[in-house]
Amino acid sequence: MMRGMAMVAGRVAALLAAAAPALPALAAMPTAQSVQAAYDAARVENAERHAYDLVIEAARCSAMKAGGYACQIDFVRRAAPEQRLYFDVVTLDEHEGQWVLLSGLCVKKSR
């Protein structure tokens, strides 16, 4: 019985090791901080659409089949007196070790 369990455990470990190279370079799902950093970096190209008081509170992300990640985010506007919670869906991907916002918030997806 123990030998059979050891064989199964060895097979599972081999499958996980084989799947590891398919993971993205950052090897982790984006977080709220990742989305905030990507949003702040997008300010350079989208200054007229960028809200300087936007704060990402939470991000729930999943990998997309075509690559990159889709994230449902919750955010607030610091300047808004009612501190209302907003939400949006953004897509981002890793480029040269940094998260890059592809669509959502201040970025329009190119057609």
NORTA-V495636 format. One record per run of one state. SS is the DSSP state (alpha for helix, beta for strand, coil for the rest). FROM is the first residue (numbers start at 1). TO is the last residue. If there is no record, write none. Layout:
# NORTA-V495636
SS_FROM_TO, SS_FROM_TO
This chain:
# NORTA-V495636
coil_1_1, alpha_2_20, coil_21_31, alpha_32_42, coil_43_46, alpha_47_49, coil_50_53, beta_54_63, coil_64_68, beta_69_77, coil_78_84, beta_85_95, coil_96_97, beta_98_104, coil_105_106, beta_107_107, coil_108_111
